[in-house]
Amino acid sequence: MRIHKLSDSAFGRQAVNDWKLIRQLRAGRRLWPDTEGRVRTFMVTYQPKTRSEVGQ
């Protein structure tokens, strides 16, 4: 998240459509295996938007 400058809520929303994900994980939330898989897949495949894509 730090490398790509993603906020906690942006990461959660983009990874699994849950903006509270990171906050809840830090508070002790556990993930179902399929949710963990979705998060890991997002982390491996994430491509930040280019400046031209952000402006559109």
MDTraj code that builds the backbone (N, CA, C; nanometers):
import mdtraj as md
import numpy as np

residues = "MET ARG ILE HIS LYS LEU SER ASP SER ALA PHE GLY ARG GLN ALA VAL ASN ASP TRP LYS LEU ILE ARG GLN LEU ARG ALA GLY ARG ARG LEU TRP PRO ASP THR GLU GLY ARG VAL ARG THR PHE MET VAL THR TYR GLN PRO LYS THR ARG SER GLU VAL GLY GLN".split()
xyz = np.array([
    [0.0830, -0.1174, 0.0000],
    [0.0000, 0.0000, 0.0000],
    [0.0882, 0.1246, 0.0000],
    [0.1953, 0.1181, 0.0761],
    [0.2849, 0.2331, 0.0845],
    [0.3521, 0.2592, -0.0508],
    [0.3991, 0.1538, -0.1146],
    [0.4703, 0.1683, -0.2424],
    [0.3810, 0.2332, -0.3470],
    [0.2565, 0.1903, -0.3542],
    [0.1643, 0.2417, -0.4563],
    [0.0780, 0.3567, -0.4062],
    [0.1033, 0.3985, -0.2826],
    [0.0294, 0.5104, -0.2234],
    [-0.1219, 0.4874, -0.2252],
    [-0.1610, 0.3659, -0.1835],
    [-0.3028, 0.3334, -0.1713],
    [-0.3442, 0.3507, -0.0260],
    [-0.4533, 0.4175, -0.0045],
    [-0.5054, 0.4295, 0.1313],
    [-0.5641, 0.2953, 0.1742],
    [-0.5863, 0.2793, 0.3030],
    [-0.6473, 0.1570, 0.3549],
    [-0.7807, 0.1302, 0.2856],
    [-0.8616, 0.2331, 0.2770],
    [-0.9955, 0.2142, 0.2199],
    [-0.9894, 0.1850, 0.0700],
    [-0.8977, 0.2491, -0.0019],
    [-0.8851, 0.2231, -0.1464],
    [-0.8394, 0.0799, -0.1711],
    [-0.7452, 0.0324, -0.0908],
    [-0.6979, -0.1051, -0.1063],
    [-0.8124, -0.2032, -0.0845],
    [-0.8833, -0.1895, 0.0249],
    [-0.9927, -0.2804, 0.0554],
    [-1.1022, -0.2774, -0.0484],
    [-1.1354, -0.1588, -0.0931],
    [-1.2420, -0.1457, -0.1927],
    [-1.2015, -0.2104, -0.3245],
    [-1.0778, -0.1860, -0.3674],
    [-1.0338, -0.2425, -0.4948],
    [-1.0105, -0.3932, -0.4860],
    [-0.9630, -0.4404, -0.3720],
    [-0.9318, -0.5829, -0.3578],
    [-1.0569, -0.6686, -0.3425],
    [-1.1472, -0.6292, -0.2528],
    [-1.2634, -0.7140, -0.2233],
    [-1.3917, -0.6344, -0.2036],
    [-1.3925, -0.5100, -0.2472],
    [-1.5099, -0.4233, -0.2356],
    [-1.5530, -0.4055, -0.0898],
    [-1.4538, -0.3856, -0.0015],
    [-1.4818, -0.3657, 0.1414],
    [-1.3871, -0.2587, 0.1936],
    [-1.4340, -0.1361, 0.2009],
    [-1.3463, -0.0250, 0.2385],
    [-1.2986, -0.0328, 0.3825],
    [-1.3624, -0.1150, 0.4650],
    [-1.3237, -0.1288, 0.6059],
    [-1.2265, -0.2441, 0.6290],
    [-1.1880, -0.3154, 0.5257],
    [-1.1083, -0.4368, 0.5379],
    [-0.9815, -0.4184, 0.6209],
    [-0.8964, -0.3243, 0.5867],
    [-0.7671, -0.3086, 0.6534],
    [-0.7867, -0.2689, 0.7992],
    [-0.8767, -0.1765, 0.8244],
    [-0.9035, -0.1354, 0.9625],
    [-0.9474, -0.2550, 1.0459],
    [-1.0356, -0.3366, 0.9911],
    [-1.0842, -0.4523, 1.0638],
    [-0.9775, -0.5602, 1.0794],
    [-0.8924, -0.5789, 0.9799],
    [-0.7825, -0.6754, 0.9937],
    [-0.6878, -0.6331, 1.1044],
    [-0.6583, -0.5060, 1.1104],
    [-0.5702, -0.4556, 1.2163],
    [-0.6331, -0.4726, 1.3544],
    [-0.7657, -0.4779, 1.3587],
    [-0.8369, -0.4961, 1.4856],
    [-0.8597, -0.6436, 1.5186],
    [-0.8103, -0.7335, 1.4331],
    [-0.8200, -0.8756, 1.4629],
    [-0.9129, -0.9568, 1.3761],
    [-0.9736, -0.8964, 1.2760],
    [-1.0639, -0.9715, 1.1882],
    [-0.9874, -1.0829, 1.1182],
    [-1.0532, -1.1956, 1.1025],
    [-0.9968, -1.3071, 1.0280],
    [-1.0667, -1.3156, 0.8934],
    [-0.9968, -1.3698, 0.7950],
    [-1.0531, -1.3803, 0.6608],
    [-1.0901, -1.5240, 0.6276],
    [-1.1959, -1.5390, 0.5510],
    [-1.2273, -1.6684, 0.4927],
    [-1.1204, -1.6970, 0.3871],
    [-1.0906, -1.8239, 0.3617],
    [-0.9867, -1.8568, 0.2627],
    [-1.0119, -1.7970, 0.1247],
    [-1.1364, -1.7941, 0.0792],
    [-1.1628, -1.7366, -0.0533],
    [-1.1376, -1.5861, -0.0550],
    [-1.1667, -1.5171, 0.0543],
    [-1.1393, -1.3737, 0.0627],
    [-0.9892, -1.3492, 0.0651],
    [-0.9175, -1.4297, 0.1409],
    [-0.7723, -1.4178, 0.1429],
    [-0.7151, -1.4378, 0.0027],
    [-0.7681, -1.5333, -0.0700],
    [-0.7233, -1.5580, -0.2071],
    [-0.7475, -1.4385, -0.2965],
    [-0.8624, -1.3747, -0.2828],
    [-0.8935, -1.2556, -0.3631],
    [-0.7966, -1.1415, -0.3314],
    [-0.7651, -1.1244, -0.2015],
    [-0.6717, -1.0190, -0.1612],
    [-0.5339, -1.0475, -0.2187],
    [-0.4875, -1.1720, -0.2065],
    [-0.3546, -1.2075, -0.2582],
    [-0.3475, -1.1912, -0.4092],
    [-0.4530, -1.2308, -0.4790],
    [-0.4572, -1.2130, -0.6245],
    [-0.4507, -1.0659, -0.6606],
    [-0.5251, -0.9834, -0.5894],
    [-0.5211, -0.8395, -0.6142],
    [-0.3796, -0.7855, -0.5956],
    [-0.3132, -0.8290, -0.4888],
    [-0.1790, -0.7789, -0.4602],
    [-0.0806, -0.8171, -0.5711],
    [-0.0938, -0.9358, -0.6254],
    [-0.0015, -0.9828, -0.7291],
    [-0.0299, -0.9162, -0.8635],
    [-0.1567, -0.8906, -0.8923],
    [-0.1939, -0.8409, -1.0254],
    [-0.2147, -0.6899, -1.0317],
    [-0.2048, -0.6194, -0.9205],
    [-0.2343, -0.4759, -0.9175],
    [-0.1447, -0.3980, -1.0131],
    [-0.2057, -0.3169, -1.0945],
    [-0.1356, -0.2255, -1.1839],
    [-0.1906, -0.0858, -1.1584],
    [-0.1062, 0.0048, -1.1073],
    [-0.1567, 0.1407, -1.0828],
    [-0.1976, 0.2066, -1.2134],
    [-0.2956, 0.2920, -1.2027],
    [-0.3421, 0.3656, -1.3197],
    [-0.2363, 0.4667, -1.3619],
    [-0.2263, 0.4859, -1.4926],
    [-0.1337, 0.5869, -1.5430],
    [-0.1944, 0.7242, -1.5223],
    [-0.1147, 0.8252, -1.5344],
    [-0.1661, 0.9614, -1.5148],
    [-0.2781, 0.9935, -1.6124],
    [-0.2689, 0.9450, -1.7352],
    [-0.3732, 0.9736, -1.8332],
    [-0.5036, 0.9020, -1.7957],
    [-0.4959, 0.7836, -1.7353],
    [-0.6160, 0.7124, -1.6930],
    [-0.6807, 0.7792, -1.5727],
    [-0.6017, 0.8364, -1.4838],
    [-0.6546, 0.9018, -1.3649],
    [-0.7334, 1.0254, -1.4036],
    [-0.6877, 1.0998, -1.5009],
    [-0.7513, 1.2230, -1.5406],
    [-0.8805, 1.2064, -1.6184],
    [-0.9097, 1.0879, -1.6627],
    [-1.0300, 1.0668, -1.7446],
    [-1.1533, 1.0464, -1.6625],
])
top = md.Topology()
chain = top.add_chain()
for i, resn in enumerate(residues, 1):
    res = top.add_residue(resn, chain, resSeq=i)
    for name in ("N", "CA", "C"):
        top.add_atom(name, md.element.get_by_symbol(name[0]), res)
traj = md.Trajectory(xyz[None], top)
